[in-house]
């Protein structure tokens, strides 16, 4: 094997190793605790309420199926820390949109990572890879 072949084999081997290492791992975290922390920290003002699918219904639906898909740098950070941070970004976007459109709640929230809907009455899903963490949510804007 000459030097060019050896270098090529090394690069290809490292590239496939990196691709395997970058695969997302799905994590489930308590949604209500995360929302309460965001309100307590002043990240959310509390004027818009958030409800996972199956936990609250009623009110007048302003818009159905609104989606947010946020990512953050997760390199050298725990899944819990980076997922909490990226969930806050998603909730901030929902809060701003709800206020602009006259809603005071986001209901029927489901995890929506890569357009795969996952329902839970207690947790949200976060994908954490080597360098990036992501949260995608889908929900309905509602006026109670």
Residue pairs with C-beta under 8 A, 6 or more apart in sequence:
1 9
21 130
22 129
22 130
22 131
23 129
24 127
24 128
24 129
24 134
25 79
25 127
25 128
25 129
26 113
26 125
26 126
26 127
27 79
27 80
27 83
27 125
27 126
27 127
27 128
28 120
28 123
28 124
28 125
28 126
29 80
29 83
29 84
29 87
29 123
29 124
29 126
30 122
30 123
31 50
31 52
31 109
31 120
31 122
31 123
31 124
32 122
34 84
34 87
34 88
34 124
35 44
35 50
35 91
37 84
38 44
38 87
38 88
38 91
39 45
39 46
43 88
43 91
43 92
44 88
44 91
44 92
44 95
45 95
47 95
47 99
47 104
48 94
48 95
48 98
48 99
48 103
48 104
48 105
48 106
49 56
49 104
49 105
49 106
49 144
50 91
50 94
50 105
50 106
50 109
50 139
51 105
51 106
51 107
51 108
51 109
52 109
52 110
52 119
52 120
52 121
52 122
52 124
53 107
53 108
53 109
53 110
53 119
53 120
53 121
54 119
54 121
55 121
56 105
56 107
57 107
57 108
58 142
58 144
59 105
59 107
59 142
59 143
59 144
60 142
60 143
61 140
61 141
61 142
62 98
62 101
62 102
62 103
62 140
62 141
62 142
62 143
63 101
63 103
63 140
63 141
64 140
65 138
65 140
66 94
66 97
66 106
66 138
66 139
66 140
66 141
67 112
67 136
67 137
67 138
68 90
68 93
68 94
68 136
68 137
69 90
69 112
69 134
69 135
69 136
70 86
70 87
70 89
70 90
70 93
70 134
70 135
70 136
71 86
71 132
71 133
71 134
72 82
72 85
72 86
72 89
72 132
72 133
72 134
73 82
73 131
73 132
73 133
74 82
74 128
74 129
74 130
74 131
74 132
74 133
75 130
75 131
75 132
77 133
79 126
79 128
79 133
82 126
82 128
82 133
83 126
83 128
83 133
83 135
85 133
86 126
86 133
86 134
86 135
87 124
87 126
87 135
89 135
90 135
90 136
90 137
94 106
94 137
94 139
94 141
97 141
98 104
98 105
98 106
98 141
101 141
102 143
103 141
103 142
103 143
104 142
104 143
104 144
105 141
105 142
105 143
105 144
106 139
106 140
106 141
106 142
107 139
107 140
107 142
108 139
108 140
109 124
109 137
109 138
109 139
110 117
110 118
110 119
110 120
110 137
110 138
110 139
111 117
111 118
111 119
111 120
111 124
111 125
111 135
111 136
111 137
112 118
112 136
112 137
112 138
113 125
113 127
113 134
113 135
113 136
114 136
117 138
118 125
124 135
124 137
125 135
126 133
126 134
126 135
127 133
127 134
127 135
